[in-house]
């Protein structure tokens, strides 16, 4: 496969385990220098897709190239040019911070003066200067996360693959981590990150929604919200949202009913016809309706609606 402006290109990429299809004919591309988000629930096929792109799993069918390299035929060369951070941070808890960095430096062939320079840069980036001799298991989740990112970029890779890197990390640490990702992107790295956090998805330049191994939507966050939302989102403010949810789901005419804090979002293909029906059903159930307003869909609205459509199909 020839070099082009895309860091990743997949064409009908599939992976089957016995009689289970984990990834089903997935096609997408990632431009160089982009932060690309692969969004989906647990078990959707995100990790399997990444493992194929890393050259760790052989596709059952289809093709893919990363940095212009065939993921099957040129896997060894590819691994020298990419960085990977797994869901579990890929760290050795019984090693110190410095020992972890030394280990990964050896894996990536970083030695001598370059190693000393890169270690210092990583420690500064992670905020771990002065803690080089701390055992990794004693670090809080946010520190481990930044150290794992540092280990993945020791060799200054052209592309980073991050598999749910902020799972289980507090919101402040998540925000700090994303600031580091912006720094990497500004320095020229291409980043593919999997996530199920909608606020993180909003920060990606391009997204792909994967559900049941299939790609169900792709584009920029704004494109997905405007082009892939089938129906209108009605936001309902009422005094008994738990009862209201039950009533609305019982109507069987709404495409989706979901709770957002104290508000309810319903997706309707015919909002003008369904609005009086919704209001009447809630009042009959003694639910006080304060407002029913059409709103612009959020990524979460689109994602839930897309996932439900796949289930129905």
C-alpha positions as CSV (number, residue, x, y, z in Angstrom):
1,X,0.0,0.0,0.0
2,X,1.4,3.4,-1.0
3,X,2.0,6.4,1.2
4,X,-0.7,9.1,1.2
5,X,-2.1,11.8,3.3
6,X,-3.9,9.4,5.6
7,X,-2.3,7.8,8.6
8,X,-4.8,5.0,8.7
9,X,-6.9,3.4,5.9
10,X,-9.1,0.4,6.4
11,X,-11.2,-1.4,3.8
12,X,-13.9,-3.9,4.8
13,X,-11.7,-4.9,7.8
14,X,-13.2,-8.0,9.6
15,X,-12.2,-10.3,12.4
16,X,-14.0,-13.5,13.2
17,X,-13.4,-15.8,16.2
18,X,-15.0,-19.2,15.4
19,X,-18.6,-18.3,14.8
20,X,-18.5,-14.8,16.4
21,X,-17.8,-11.8,14.2
22,X,-16.1,-9.2,16.4
23,X,-15.4,-6.7,13.6
24,X,-17.6,-6.7,10.5
25,X,-16.4,-5.0,7.3
26,X,-15.2,-1.8,8.9
27,X,-13.9,1.0,6.6
28,X,-12.6,4.3,7.7
29,X,-9.6,6.6,7.3
30,X,-7.6,8.8,9.7
31,X,-5.8,11.9,8.4
32,X,-2.2,12.5,9.5
33,X,-2.0,14.9,12.5
34,X,-5.6,14.2,13.5
35,X,-7.2,13.2,16.8
36,X,-9.6,10.4,15.8
37,X,-12.1,8.9,18.2
38,X,-13.4,5.4,17.9
39,X,-16.6,5.4,20.0
40,X,-18.6,2.4,21.2
41,X,-19.9,0.5,24.2
42,X,-18.0,-2.4,25.8
43,X,-17.8,-5.3,23.4
44,X,-18.5,-3.2,20.3
45,X,-15.2,-4.2,18.6
46,X,-13.0,-1.2,19.4
47,X,-10.1,-3.1,21.0
48,X,-10.2,-5.8,18.3
49,X,-10.0,-3.1,15.7
50,X,-7.0,-1.5,17.4
51,X,-5.2,-4.8,17.8
52,X,-5.5,-5.5,14.1
53,X,-4.2,-2.0,13.3
54,X,-1.2,-2.6,15.6
55,X,-0.4,-5.8,13.7
56,X,-1.2,-8.0,16.8
57,X,-4.2,-9.7,15.3
58,X,-4.4,-10.9,11.7
59,X,-7.7,-9.8,10.0
60,X,-10.0,-12.6,8.8
61,X,-10.7,-10.5,5.7
62,X,-10.2,-6.9,4.4
63,X,-7.1,-4.7,4.3
64,X,-5.6,-1.9,6.3
65,X,-2.6,0.3,6.2
66,X,-1.1,2.4,9.0
67,X,1.5,5.1,8.1
68,X,1.5,3.6,4.6
69,X,2.5,0.1,5.9
70,X,0.4,-3.0,5.4
71,X,-0.6,-4.2,8.9
72,X,0.0,-7.9,8.0
73,X,3.0,-7.8,5.7
74,X,4.9,-5.0,7.4
75,X,3.8,-5.4,11.0
76,X,7.4,-5.4,12.4
77,X,8.3,-2.1,10.7
78,X,5.0,-0.6,11.8
79,X,5.5,-1.3,15.5
80,X,8.8,0.7,15.5
81,X,6.9,3.8,14.3
82,X,3.8,3.7,16.6
83,X,3.0,4.0,20.3
84,X,0.4,2.0,22.2
85,X,-1.3,2.6,25.5
86,X,-3.7,-0.2,26.6
87,X,-6.7,0.0,28.9
88,X,-4.5,-1.2,31.8
89,X,-1.8,1.4,31.2
90,X,0.8,-1.3,30.2
91,X,3.0,-0.6,33.3
92,X,4.8,-2.9,35.7
93,X,3.7,-2.1,39.2
94,X,6.7,-3.7,40.9
95,X,9.1,-1.5,39.0
96,X,9.9,2.1,39.9
97,X,9.0,5.0,37.6
98,X,12.5,5.2,36.2
99,X,12.7,1.4,35.8
100,X,9.5,1.4,33.8
101,X,10.8,4.1,31.5
102,X,14.1,2.2,31.1
103,X,12.3,-1.0,30.2
104,X,10.2,0.6,27.5
105,X,13.2,2.5,26.2
106,X,14.9,-0.8,25.7
107,X,11.9,-2.2,23.8
108,X,11.9,0.8,21.5
109,X,15.7,1.0,21.1
110,X,16.2,4.3,22.8
111,X,19.6,4.5,24.4
112,X,22.4,6.8,25.6
113,X,22.1,10.5,25.4
114,X,18.7,10.3,23.7
115,X,17.4,8.1,26.5
116,X,18.5,10.6,29.1
117,X,16.9,13.5,27.2
118,X,13.6,11.6,26.6
119,X,13.3,10.4,30.2
120,X,13.7,14.0,31.5
121,X,11.1,15.2,29.0
122,X,8.7,12.5,30.0
123,X,9.1,13.0,33.8
124,X,8.5,16.7,33.2
125,X,5.4,16.1,31.1
126,X,4.0,13.6,33.6
127,X,4.7,15.8,36.6
128,X,6.9,13.1,38.1
129,X,10.2,14.9,38.5
130,X,11.6,13.9,41.9
131,X,9.6,10.7,42.0
132,X,11.7,8.6,39.7
133,X,12.4,6.0,42.5
134,X,8.7,5.6,43.6
135,X,7.2,2.2,42.9
136,X,4.6,2.5,40.2
137,X,2.0,0.7,42.3
138,X,2.1,3.6,44.8
139,X,1.0,6.2,42.2
140,X,-2.5,7.4,42.0
141,X,-4.5,6.7,38.8
142,X,-3.8,10.0,37.1
143,X,-0.1,9.7,37.6
144,X,0.0,6.1,36.3
145,X,-2.0,7.3,33.3
146,X,0.5,10.0,32.5
147,X,3.5,7.7,33.1
148,X,1.9,5.1,30.7
149,X,1.5,7.8,28.1
150,X,5.1,8.8,28.6
151,X,6.2,5.2,28.1
152,X,4.2,5.0,24.9
153,X,5.9,8.2,23.4
154,X,9.5,7.6,24.6
155,X,10.6,6.9,21.0
156,X,8.6,9.8,19.6
157,X,6.3,7.7,17.5
158,X,4.5,9.1,14.4
159,X,1.2,7.7,15.6
160,X,-0.4,6.9,19.0
161,X,-3.1,4.2,19.7
162,X,-4.8,4.8,23.0
163,X,-7.4,2.2,24.1
164,X,-9.8,3.7,26.6
165,X,-6.8,5.5,28.3
166,X,-9.0,7.4,30.8
167,X,-11.2,4.6,32.1
168,X,-11.5,4.7,35.8
169,X,-9.7,8.0,36.2
170,X,-11.2,11.1,37.9
171,X,-12.5,14.0,35.8
172,X,-9.6,16.4,36.7
173,X,-7.0,13.8,35.7
174,X,-9.0,13.1,32.5
175,X,-8.8,16.8,31.6
176,X,-5.1,17.0,32.3
177,X,-4.5,13.9,30.2
178,X,-6.4,15.3,27.2
179,X,-4.3,18.5,27.5
180,X,-1.2,16.3,27.0
181,X,-2.9,14.7,24.0
182,X,-3.4,18.1,22.5
183,X,0.3,18.8,23.0
184,X,1.2,15.6,21.1
185,X,-1.1,16.4,18.3
186,X,0.3,19.9,18.0
187,X,3.7,18.4,17.8
188,X,2.6,16.4,14.7
189,X,1.5,13.0,16.1
190,X,-1.6,11.3,14.8
191,X,-3.8,9.9,17.6
192,X,-6.5,7.2,17.5
193,X,-8.3,6.9,20.8
194,X,-11.1,4.7,21.9
195,X,-13.5,6.0,24.5
196,X,-17.1,5.8,25.7
197,X,-17.0,9.2,27.3
198,X,-19.1,11.7,25.3
199,X,-17.2,14.7,26.5
200,X,-14.0,13.2,25.2
201,X,-15.6,12.3,21.9
202,X,-16.5,16.0,21.5
203,X,-12.8,16.8,21.6
204,X,-11.9,14.6,18.7
205,X,-11.6,16.1,15.2
206,X,-13.2,13.0,13.6
207,X,-15.3,10.1,15.0
208,X,-16.5,6.7,14.1
209,X,-19.3,5.0,16.0
210,X,-18.9,1.2,16.2
211,X,-21.7,-1.0,17.5
212,X,-21.9,-4.8,17.3
213,X,-18.7,-4.8,15.2
214,X,-20.2,-2.5,12.6
215,X,-19.5,1.1,11.8
216,X,-22.8,2.9,12.2
217,X,-21.8,6.6,11.8
218,X,-18.6,8.6,11.1
219,X,-17.6,12.2,10.6
220,X,-16.8,15.2,12.7
221,X,-18.8,15.6,15.9
222,X,-20.9,18.3,14.3
223,X,-21.5,16.3,11.2
224,X,-22.6,13.3,13.1
225,X,-25.1,15.3,15.1
226,X,-26.6,16.9,12.0
227,X,-26.4,14.1,9.5
228,X,-26.8,10.9,11.5
229,X,-29.7,11.8,13.8
230,X,-32.9,10.3,12.5
231,X,-35.8,12.1,14.2
232,X,-36.1,15.1,16.5
233,X,-35.0,15.2,20.1
234,X,-37.6,16.5,22.5
235,X,-36.5,17.5,26.0
236,X,-39.1,17.0,28.7
237,X,-39.0,18.7,32.1
238,X,-41.4,17.2,34.6
239,X,-41.8,16.6,38.3
240,X,-41.7,12.7,38.3
241,X,-39.1,11.6,35.8
242,X,-39.0,8.0,37.0
243,X,-42.7,7.6,36.4
244,X,-42.6,9.6,33.2
245,X,-39.9,7.3,31.8
246,X,-42.2,4.3,32.4
247,X,-45.2,6.0,30.8
248,X,-43.3,7.2,27.7
249,X,-41.7,3.8,27.1
250,X,-45.2,2.3,27.2
251,X,-46.4,4.5,24.3
252,X,-44.4,2.3,21.8
253,X,-44.3,5.2,19.2
254,X,-41.1,6.9,20.3
255,X,-37.8,5.8,18.8
256,X,-35.9,6.4,22.0
257,X,-36.5,7.4,25.7
258,X,-33.5,8.3,27.9
259,X,-32.9,10.1,31.2
260,X,-30.4,12.9,31.3
261,X,-30.2,14.0,35.0
262,X,-33.6,15.3,35.9
263,X,-34.6,15.7,32.2
264,X,-35.9,13.2,29.7
265,X,-34.9,13.1,26.0
266,X,-37.2,11.3,23.6
267,X,-36.5,10.8,19.9
268,X,-39.5,11.2,17.6
269,X,-39.8,10.7,13.9
270,X,-43.1,12.8,14.1
271,X,-42.6,15.4,16.8
272,X,-45.7,17.5,15.9
273,X,-47.9,14.5,16.2
274,X,-46.2,12.9,19.2
275,X,-45.9,16.0,21.4
276,X,-49.6,16.2,22.3
277,X,-49.6,12.4,22.8
278,X,-46.7,12.7,25.2
279,X,-48.2,15.5,27.1
280,X,-51.6,13.8,27.4
281,X,-50.1,10.5,28.6
282,X,-48.0,12.2,31.3
283,X,-50.9,14.3,32.6
284,X,-53.1,11.3,32.7
285,X,-50.5,9.6,34.9
286,X,-50.5,12.7,37.2
287,X,-47.1,13.8,36.0
288,X,-46.7,17.6,36.0
289,X,-45.2,18.7,32.7
290,X,-43.2,21.9,32.9
291,X,-41.8,22.0,29.3
292,X,-41.5,19.9,26.1
293,X,-39.0,21.5,23.8
294,X,-37.1,20.4,20.6
295,X,-33.4,20.7,21.1
296,X,-30.3,20.1,19.1
297,X,-29.1,16.5,19.5
298,X,-26.0,15.7,21.6
299,X,-23.5,13.1,20.6
300,X,-25.0,10.9,23.3
301,X,-28.5,11.2,21.7
302,X,-27.1,10.2,18.3
303,X,-25.0,7.4,19.8
304,X,-27.9,5.9,21.7
305,X,-30.3,6.2,18.7
306,X,-27.7,4.6,16.4
307,X,-27.1,1.7,18.8
308,X,-30.9,1.1,19.2
309,X,-31.2,1.1,15.4
310,X,-28.5,-1.6,15.1
311,X,-30.4,-3.7,17.7
312,X,-33.6,-3.3,15.8
313,X,-31.9,-4.2,12.5
